[in-house]
Amino acid sequence: MNRAISLTTCSNSFNHAISQHITSAASLVNAQCESHFIQILKSLSKQKKWIFITANTSIPSTDALLAHGIELNRLVRLKPSHHLSESETIEKAKQFGTASAIICNSNCYYFSDSQWLTLNRKLTVIH
C-alpha cells in the first residue's frame, strides 16, 4: 500500500511539473505574439490609413498603446452592426480601402505589399 501512495505522489508531482512547464512555455509564446502584434500595430499607426477595431474587441489600454509609440488618432472603434456579422463587417472594411488594419479578438488583418495578411491573436490558450 505504501508503494501505491508513493507512486501516486511521484506521478502527481511529475504531472504538476509538466503542467508548470507547459504553462510557462504558453505564457512565453503569448507574450511573443502580443509583442509582435504591438510592433505591427505601431508600424501601421504611422501610415495615413485607419486601424479599425471591431465592436467587441479587447485591446491594450490607451496608456499601454501610447507607451509603445502607437498613434491613437489612427484607431477607430467600429460600432456593432445590426445587419452584418463581424466577419461581414471585416470584409466590407477591407473593400473600402481606407484601413491599414482591421482588428478583432481572434485576428488582426493588415494590408502589406498589396495584399491582406492575417495575424492570429489567439495562438495559445492557457487553462
Residue pairs with C-beta under 8 A, 6 or more apart in sequence:
23 126
26 124
26 125
26 126
27 126
29 123
29 124
30 123
30 124
30 126
33 120
33 121
33 123
33 124
36 119
37 108
37 119
37 121
38 60
38 68
38 70
40 101
40 108
40 110
40 119
41 51
41 65
41 68
41 70
41 101
41 103
41 108
42 68
42 69
42 70
44 51
44 74
44 100
44 101
44 110
45 51
45 70
45 71
45 72
45 74
45 75
46 71
47 74
47 100
49 74
49 98
49 99
49 100
49 111
50 74
50 75
50 76
50 98
50 99
50 100
51 74
51 75
51 76
51 99
51 100
51 101
51 102
51 103
52 76
52 78
52 93
52 99
52 101
52 102
52 103
53 59
53 75
53 76
53 77
53 78
53 102
53 103
53 104
54 78
54 86
54 89
54 90
54 102
54 103
54 104
54 105
55 77
55 78
55 79
55 80
55 81
55 86
56 80
56 86
56 105
57 103
57 104
57 105
58 105
59 65
59 103
60 68
62 72
65 72
65 75
66 72
74 100
78 89
78 93
81 88
81 89
84 92
86 104
90 102
90 104
90 109
93 99
93 102
94 102
94 109
94 116
99 111
100 110
100 111
101 108
101 109
101 110
101 111
102 108
102 109
102 110
103 109
103 121
104 121
105 121
105 122
106 120
106 121
106 122
107 118
107 119
107 120
107 121
108 118
108 119
108 121
109 116
109 117
109 118
109 119
110 116
110 117
110 119
111 117
